[in-house]
Amino acid sequence: MHDHRGHPLTSDRTTLGDVTLHHHSGGSGPAVVLLHGIPKTSHHWRLLVPHLTPDHAVVVPDLRGFGDSSHPVDGYDVATLADDIAALMATLGHQQYAVVGEDWGAVVGYQLAARHRDQVTSLTFIEALMPGFGFEDHTLLSPENTQGLFLPHVGFYFMPDLPELLIAGHERELVEATITGERTVPGSAPAEVIDEYVRCYSHPDGIRSLLSVYRAMLTDAEQNRRARQQPLRVPVLAIGGNAFIGSRNEEVMKLLAQDVRGHVFNCGHDPAEEVPDEVAGVLVPFLAP
């Protein structure tokens, strides 16, 4: 991962209680932390980072259980994942920072903004469904969902033991099918990117960590509903891809925050890898002091 000058970002590991988080950092200025989704890692942000480092100190971690971070047995609910990031940013000396999250990283980002209100200055919420606020509607099979956004894997991942048994040895097939099936921009998932994600999810505990996130989603829904009792006051930018979640990101965030603006790009589920220059064109002005 490189900055706008082509210089590699620093790579380090920080131990925070029961977890050790791997993270990249670079640039200078107001801090921004970038949170990846599933089945991705911090590598997801490599094309967007050079747009941010001219004016921002960028921190790009692997979430608990993902990438090159450690894989604790538990702690995969979004509140704990958010507290990990708050602890990391404090340890790195960032007292305030903007949060940019995509997919599950966006849900973690919401909890981070809700739980650490004095530290988070803004939230960018990219392509995510929110447990407790409509996510569950898309896990039910119906004629409407099969033509829209049906998520059959969620129920499967909740089953004990069987997913681990069936996925073992097929991490590449799972990652490749998920990544390519959710994108519409040709060439946005080259072989070397798939290889990097497969490397991380082939870790002995990689799939267990992924499944642990899904198995915590009912707890996440409760946490999100509690957080809604105090709507976010920081500015929120809701970004969607028109072939996937699209404007529903903005609709959900308007239930949870007071100051929300939205933007939908012509792409699938991964705007930062599909149309990074276009995303930067909206994100950089939003992050400007």
The 8 nearest C-alpha neighbors of each residue, nearest first, counted from 0:
[[1, 45, 7, 8, 2, 42, 48, 23],
 [2, 0, 7, 6, 5, 8, 49, 3],
 [1, 3, 49, 5, 4, 6, 52, 48],
 [2, 4, 49, 5, 52, 50, 53, 1],
 [5, 3, 2, 6, 1, 49, 53, 7],
 [4, 6, 1, 2, 3, 7, 49, 0],
 [5, 7, 1, 2, 4, 8, 3, 0],
 [8, 6, 1, 0, 2, 9, 5, 25],
 [9, 7, 25, 1, 24, 23, 0, 2],
 [8, 10, 24, 23, 7, 25, 11, 22],
 [11, 9, 23, 22, 8, 24, 12, 21],
 [10, 12, 22, 21, 23, 9, 13, 20],
 [13, 11, 21, 20, 22, 19, 14, 10],
 [14, 12, 20, 19, 15, 21, 11, 87],
 [13, 15, 19, 18, 16, 20, 12, 17],
 [16, 14, 18, 19, 17, 13, 86, 87],
 [15, 17, 18, 14, 19, 83, 86, 13],
 [16, 18, 15, 71, 19, 14, 69, 74],
 [19, 17, 15, 16, 14, 69, 20, 71],
 [18, 20, 14, 69, 13, 68, 15, 12],
 [21, 19, 68, 13, 12, 22, 61, 18],
 [20, 22, 12, 68, 61, 67, 60, 11],
 [23, 21, 60, 59, 11, 10, 61, 12],
 [22, 24, 10, 59, 9, 58, 8, 60],
 [25, 23, 58, 9, 57, 8, 59, 22],
 [26, 24, 8, 57, 56, 9, 52, 27],
 [25, 27, 52, 56, 55, 57, 53, 2],
 [28, 26, 56, 55, 54, 52, 25, 29],
 [27, 29, 55, 56, 54, 30, 26, 53],
 [30, 28, 55, 56, 96, 31, 27, 54],
 [29, 31, 56, 96, 55, 57, 28, 97],
 [30, 32, 97, 57, 96, 98, 56, 58],
 [31, 33, 58, 98, 59, 57, 99, 97],
 [34, 32, 99, 59, 100, 98, 58, 31],
 [35, 33, 100, 104, 99, 101, 32, 60],
 [36, 34, 104, 101, 40, 41, 100, 39],
 [35, 37, 103, 102, 104, 101, 39, 38],
 [38, 36, 39, 103, 102, 35, 40, 209],
 [37, 39, 36, 174, 40, 196, 209, 178],
 [38, 40, 37, 36, 196, 43, 35, 41],
 [41, 39, 42, 66, 35, 61, 43, 65],
 [40, 42, 61, 43, 35, 60, 59, 44],
 [43, 41, 40, 44, 45, 39, 0, 195],
 [42, 44, 41, 45, 40, 39, 35, 272],
 [45, 43, 47, 42, 46, 41, 48, 271],
 [44, 46, 0, 48, 42, 47, 43, 1],
 [47, 45, 44, 48, 275, 272, 49, 271],
 [46, 48, 44, 50, 275, 45, 49, 271],
 [47, 49, 51, 50, 45, 46, 44, 52],
 [50, 48, 3, 2, 51, 52, 47, 1],
 [49, 51, 48, 47, 52, 279, 3, 53],
 [52, 50, 48, 49, 53, 55, 54, 283],
 [51, 53, 26, 55, 54, 49, 2, 50],
 [54, 52, 51, 55, 26, 3, 50, 27],
 [55, 53, 28, 52, 27, 51, 26, 56],
 [56, 54, 28, 27, 52, 29, 30, 26],
 [55, 57, 27, 26, 30, 28, 25, 29],
 [56, 58, 31, 24, 25, 55, 30, 26],
 [59, 57, 24, 32, 23, 31, 60, 33],
 [58, 60, 23, 33, 22, 32, 41, 24],
 [61, 59, 22, 21, 41, 62, 23, 58],
 [60, 62, 41, 66, 21, 65, 40, 68],
 [63, 61, 65, 60, 64, 68, 20, 80],
 [62, 64, 65, 68, 69, 70, 20, 61],
 [63, 65, 70, 208, 69, 68, 62, 71],
 [66, 64, 62, 63, 61, 68, 67, 40],
 [65, 67, 199, 40, 61, 68, 41, 64],
 [66, 68, 21, 65, 61, 69, 199, 20],
 [69, 67, 20, 21, 66, 65, 19, 61],
 [68, 70, 19, 64, 18, 71, 63, 20],
 [69, 71, 64, 63, 204, 72, 208, 68],
 [72, 70, 73, 69, 18, 64, 17, 74],
 [71, 73, 70, 74, 208, 75, 211, 64],
 [72, 74, 71, 75, 211, 70, 76, 208],
 [75, 73, 79, 76, 80, 72, 71, 63],
 [76, 74, 212, 73, 211, 80, 77, 215],
 [77, 75, 215, 78, 79, 74, 219, 80],
 [76, 78, 80, 107, 79, 219, 81, 75],
 [79, 77, 81, 80, 76, 110, 82, 107],
 [80, 78, 82, 81, 77, 76, 74, 83],
 [79, 81, 77, 83, 78, 82, 75, 76],
 [82, 80, 111, 78, 84, 79, 107, 83],
 [81, 83, 85, 79, 84, 80, 86, 78],
 [84, 82, 80, 86, 81, 85, 87, 79],
 [83, 85, 87, 81, 86, 82, 88, 80],
 [86, 84, 82, 88, 87, 83, 89, 81],
 [85, 87, 89, 83, 84, 88, 90, 82],
 [88, 86, 84, 90, 85, 89, 91, 83],
 [87, 89, 91, 85, 93, 90, 86, 84],
 [90, 88, 92, 86, 91, 93, 87, 94],
 [89, 91, 87, 92, 88, 86, 93, 13],
 [90, 92, 88, 89, 93, 87, 86, 94],
 [93, 91, 89, 90, 94, 88, 87, 95],
 [94, 92, 88, 89, 95, 91, 96, 30],
 [93, 95, 118, 89, 92, 96, 88, 117],
 [96, 94, 118, 93, 119, 120, 30, 97],
 [95, 97, 30, 31, 119, 120, 118, 98],
 [96, 98, 31, 121, 120, 119, 122, 30],
 [97, 99, 122, 32, 31, 121, 108, 123],
 [100, 98, 123, 33, 122, 34, 32, 124],
 [105, 101, 99, 34, 104, 124, 108, 33],
 [100, 102, 125, 105, 104, 36, 35, 126],
 [101, 103, 127, 36, 126, 104, 105, 125],
 [104, 102, 36, 106, 105, 101, 107, 37],
 [103, 105, 100, 34, 36, 35, 101, 107],
 [100, 104, 106, 101, 108, 124, 103, 107],
 [107, 105, 109, 103, 108, 104, 129, 110],
 [108, 106, 104, 77, 110, 81, 105, 109],
 [109, 107, 105, 111, 106, 110, 100, 104],
 [110, 108, 106, 112, 111, 107, 113, 105],
 [109, 111, 113, 107, 112, 108, 114, 78],
 [112, 110, 81, 108, 114, 109, 113, 115],
 [111, 113, 109, 110, 115, 119, 116, 114],
 [114, 112, 110, 111, 116, 115, 109, 226],
 [113, 115, 111, 112, 110, 116, 226, 78],
 [116, 114, 112, 118, 117, 111, 113, 119],
 [115, 117, 118, 112, 119, 113, 114, 111],
 [118, 116, 115, 119, 95, 120, 94, 112],
 [117, 119, 95, 116, 115, 94, 96, 120],
 [120, 118, 96, 112, 116, 97, 95, 121],
 [119, 121, 97, 96, 233, 118, 95, 122],
 [122, 120, 97, 234, 233, 119, 235, 98],
 [123, 121, 235, 98, 99, 124, 97, 236],
 [122, 124, 99, 236, 235, 237, 100, 98],
 [123, 125, 237, 105, 100, 236, 238, 122],
 [124, 126, 101, 238, 239, 237, 127, 100],
 [127, 125, 239, 102, 101, 244, 268, 238],
 [128, 126, 102, 125, 105, 129, 103, 101],
 [127, 129, 134, 130, 133, 126, 248, 102],
 [128, 130, 134, 132, 131, 127, 133, 106],
 [131, 129, 220, 134, 132, 219, 216, 135],
 [130, 132, 220, 129, 133, 224, 223, 134],
 [131, 133, 129, 130, 134, 251, 220, 135],
 [134, 132, 136, 135, 131, 129, 130, 128],
 [135, 133, 130, 128, 129, 136, 137, 132],
 [134, 136, 137, 138, 133, 130, 131, 139],
 [137, 135, 133, 134, 138, 139, 149, 144],
 [138, 136, 149, 135, 139, 134, 150, 148],
 [137, 139, 150, 135, 136, 149, 151, 153],
 [140, 138, 137, 136, 141, 149, 135, 144],
 [139, 141, 144, 138, 149, 145, 142, 151],
 [140, 142, 144, 143, 145, 139, 149, 146],
 [143, 141, 145, 144, 146, 140, 147, 149],
 [144, 142, 141, 146, 145, 147, 140, 148],
 [145, 143, 147, 149, 141, 146, 148, 142],
 [144, 146, 142, 147, 149, 143, 141, 148],
 [147, 145, 144, 143, 142, 148, 149, 141],
 [146, 148, 144, 145, 143, 149, 243, 142],
 [147, 149, 144, 137, 145, 150, 146, 243],
 [148, 150, 144, 137, 145, 138, 151, 147],
 [149, 151, 138, 152, 137, 153, 148, 139],
 [152, 150, 153, 138, 149, 154, 155, 140],
 [151, 153, 155, 150, 154, 156, 138, 157],
 [154, 152, 156, 155, 151, 150, 157, 138],
 [155, 153, 157, 156, 152, 151, 158, 138],
 [154, 156, 152, 153, 157, 158, 162, 151],
 [155, 157, 153, 154, 158, 210, 162, 152],
 [156, 158, 154, 214, 155, 159, 153, 213],
 [159, 157, 156, 155, 161, 160, 162, 154],
 [158, 160, 161, 157, 162, 156, 163, 155],
 [161, 159, 163, 162, 164, 158, 165, 157],
 [160, 162, 164, 163, 159, 165, 158, 155],
 [163, 161, 165, 164, 160, 166, 156, 158],
 [164, 162, 166, 160, 161, 165, 167, 207],
 [165, 163, 161, 162, 167, 166, 160, 168],
 [164, 166, 162, 163, 167, 161, 169, 168],
 [165, 167, 169, 163, 164, 162, 168, 170],
 [168, 166, 169, 164, 165, 163, 170, 206],
 [167, 169, 170, 166, 171, 201, 165, 172],
 [170, 168, 166, 172, 171, 167, 173, 165],
 [169, 171, 173, 172, 168, 201, 174, 166],
 [172, 170, 174, 173, 169, 197, 175, 193],
 [171, 173, 175, 169, 170, 174, 176, 177],
 [172, 174, 170, 176, 171, 175, 177, 169],
 [175, 173, 171, 177, 176, 172, 178, 170],
 [174, 176, 172, 178, 177, 173, 171, 179],
 [177, 175, 173, 179, 174, 180, 178, 172],
 [178, 176, 174, 180, 175, 179, 173, 181],
 [177, 179, 175, 180, 181, 176, 174, 182],
 [180, 178, 182, 181, 176, 177, 175, 188],
 [179, 181, 177, 178, 176, 182, 175, 183],
 [180, 182, 268, 179, 178, 267, 177, 183],
 [183, 181, 267, 179, 268, 180, 184, 269],
 [182, 184, 267, 266, 185, 181, 242, 273],
 [183, 185, 273, 187, 182, 266, 186, 267],
 [186, 184, 187, 183, 188, 182, 273, 189],
 [185, 187, 188, 189, 184, 273, 183, 190],
 [186, 188, 273, 185, 184, 189, 272, 182],
 [187, 189, 186, 192, 179, 190, 193, 178],
 [190, 188, 192, 191, 186, 187, 193, 194],
 [189, 191, 193, 192, 194, 188, 195, 175],
 [190, 192, 194, 193, 189, 195, 188, 196],
 [193, 191, 195, 194, 190, 189, 188, 196],
 [192, 194, 190, 196, 195, 191, 197, 175],
 [195, 193, 191, 197, 192, 196, 198, 190],
 [196, 194, 198, 192, 197, 193, 191, 199],
 [195, 197, 193, 199, 198, 194, 39, 200],
 [198, 196, 194, 200, 199, 195, 171, 201],
 [199, 197, 195, 201, 196, 200, 194, 202],
 [198, 200, 66, 196, 197, 201, 202, 195],
 [199, 201, 205, 197, 202, 198, 206, 196],
 [202, 200, 198, 199, 197, 205, 170, 203],
 [201, 203, 205, 200, 204, 199, 198, 206],
 [204, 202, 205, 201, 206, 200, 207, 167],
 [205, 203, 207, 202, 206, 208, 70, 64],
 [206, 204, 200, 202, 208, 207, 203, 201],
 [205, 207, 209, 208, 204, 200, 210, 163],
 [206, 208, 204, 210, 205, 209, 211, 163],
 [207, 209, 211, 64, 205, 206, 210, 204],
 [208, 210, 206, 212, 211, 207, 205, 213],
 [209, 211, 207, 213, 212, 208, 156, 206],
 [212, 210, 208, 214, 209, 213, 75, 207],
 [213, 211, 75, 215, 210, 209, 214, 76],
 [212, 214, 210, 215, 216, 211, 156, 157],
 [213, 215, 211, 157, 212, 216, 210, 156],
 [216, 214, 76, 212, 218, 213, 217, 219],
 [217, 215, 219, 218, 213, 214, 220, 130],
 [216, 218, 220, 219, 215, 221, 130, 214],
 [217, 219, 221, 216, 215, 220, 222, 76],
 [218, 220, 216, 222, 217, 221, 76, 77],
 [219, 221, 131, 130, 217, 223, 218, 222],
 [222, 220, 224, 218, 219, 223, 225, 217],
 [221, 223, 219, 225, 220, 224, 226, 218],
 [224, 222, 226, 220, 225, 221, 219, 227],
 [223, 225, 221, 227, 226, 222, 220, 131],
 [226, 224, 222, 223, 227, 228, 221, 229],
 [225, 227, 223, 228, 224, 229, 113, 222],
 [228, 226, 229, 224, 230, 225, 255, 223],
 [227, 229, 226, 225, 230, 224, 255, 223],
 [228, 230, 227, 226, 231, 113, 255, 225],
 [231, 229, 256, 255, 227, 228, 232, 257],
 [232, 230, 256, 233, 257, 255, 229, 113],
 [231, 233, 257, 256, 230, 258, 234, 235],
 [232, 234, 121, 231, 120, 235, 258, 122],
 [235, 233, 121, 258, 259, 122, 232, 236],
 [234, 236, 259, 122, 123, 121, 258, 237],
 [235, 237, 123, 260, 261, 259, 124, 238],
 [236, 238, 261, 124, 249, 248, 125, 123],
 [239, 237, 125, 262, 263, 261, 124, 126],
 [240, 238, 245, 263, 126, 244, 125, 246],
 [239, 241, 245, 266, 267, 264, 263, 242],
 [240, 242, 245, 265, 243, 266, 264, 263],
 [243, 241, 267, 240, 266, 245, 244, 265],
 [242, 244, 267, 240, 241, 268, 245, 148],
 [245, 243, 247, 126, 239, 240, 246, 248],
 [244, 246, 239, 241, 240, 247, 243, 263],
 [247, 245, 248, 249, 239, 263, 244, 250],
 [246, 248, 250, 249, 245, 244, 251, 239],
 [249, 247, 246, 251, 250, 237, 252, 239],
 [248, 250, 237, 252, 247, 261, 246, 251],
 [251, 249, 247, 253, 248, 252, 246, 254],
 [252, 250, 254, 253, 248, 249, 247, 255],
 [251, 253, 255, 249, 254, 250, 256, 248],
 [252, 254, 250, 256, 251, 255, 259, 249],
 [255, 253, 252, 251, 256, 250, 227, 230],
 [256, 254, 252, 230, 253, 227, 231, 251],
 [255, 257, 231, 230, 253, 252, 258, 254],
 [256, 258, 232, 231, 259, 230, 253, 255],
 [259, 257, 234, 256, 235, 232, 233, 260],
 [260, 258, 235, 236, 253, 234, 257, 256],
 [259, 261, 236, 237, 235, 249, 258, 262],
 [262, 260, 237, 249, 236, 238, 259, 263],
 [261, 263, 238, 237, 239, 264, 260, 246],
 [264, 262, 239, 240, 245, 238, 241, 246],
 [265, 263, 240, 266, 241, 239, 262, 270],
 [264, 266, 241, 240, 263, 267, 242, 274],
 [267, 265, 240, 183, 264, 242, 241, 184],
 [268, 266, 182, 242, 240, 183, 243, 181],
 [267, 269, 181, 243, 182, 240, 126, 270],
 [268, 270, 271, 272, 267, 273, 182, 126],
 [271, 269, 273, 274, 272, 268, 275, 266],
 [272, 270, 275, 269, 273, 274, 47, 278],
 [271, 273, 270, 269, 275, 274, 187, 46],
 [272, 274, 270, 187, 184, 271, 269, 275],
 [273, 275, 270, 277, 276, 271, 272, 278],
 [276, 274, 271, 278, 277, 47, 272, 279],
 [277, 275, 279, 278, 274, 280, 47, 50],
 [276, 278, 280, 279, 275, 274, 281, 264],
 [277, 279, 275, 280, 281, 276, 282, 274],
 [280, 278, 282, 276, 281, 277, 283, 275],
 [279, 281, 277, 278, 282, 283, 276, 284],
 [280, 282, 279, 278, 283, 284, 285, 277],
 [283, 281, 279, 285, 284, 280, 278, 286],
 [282, 284, 286, 285, 279, 281, 280, 287],
 [285, 283, 287, 286, 282, 281, 280, 279],
 [284, 286, 282, 283, 287, 281, 236, 288],
 [287, 285, 283, 284, 282, 288, 97, 121],
 [286, 288, 284, 285, 283, 54, 282, 29],
 [287, 286, 29, 285, 284, 120, 54, 283]]
